[in-house]
Amino acid sequence: MAGKLSNRDRIAQKAAEAAATAQEKQEKADKKAKSTPRAAPRKAGKGSAKTARSPGRIKIVWRVCNPAGVEVKSFPYAQEAEARAEAERMTTQLGRTHFVRRDEVPLSS
């Protein structure tokens, strides 16, 4: 039966185990690197479909929409109060809820 290890012996044993583990990991990584064929580097393309380019300059308009979300009337950004009043008027006149939606449209040249 082995006796109790001194602190120095325990530290030396742990260091030897760590070195052996590190060496095994390095050998596995080297073996994997040699056996795995490398893929050709990706060409810098136009980008993915998720990263669509912004249309450049945009303007904000207020759209009065019916309950189905279809645009009924459009107002410039500065006329938000008029757009809300028109939505309220259409709601009371037609009996269906109309709402105002903020929308971004490309700025035409």
Sequence and secondary structure as in RCSB ss.txt:
>XXXX:A:sequence
MAGKLSNRDRIAQKAAEAAATAQEKQEKADKKAKSTPRAAPRKAGKGSAKTARSPGRIKIVWRVCNPAGVEVKSF
PYAQEAEARAEAERMTTQLGRTHFVRRDEVPLSS
>XXXX:A:secstr
      HHHHHHHHHHHHHHHHHHHHHHHHHHHHHS         S  TTS    SSEEEEEEEE TT  EEEEE
EGGGHHHHHHHHHHHHHHHSS  EEEEEEEE   
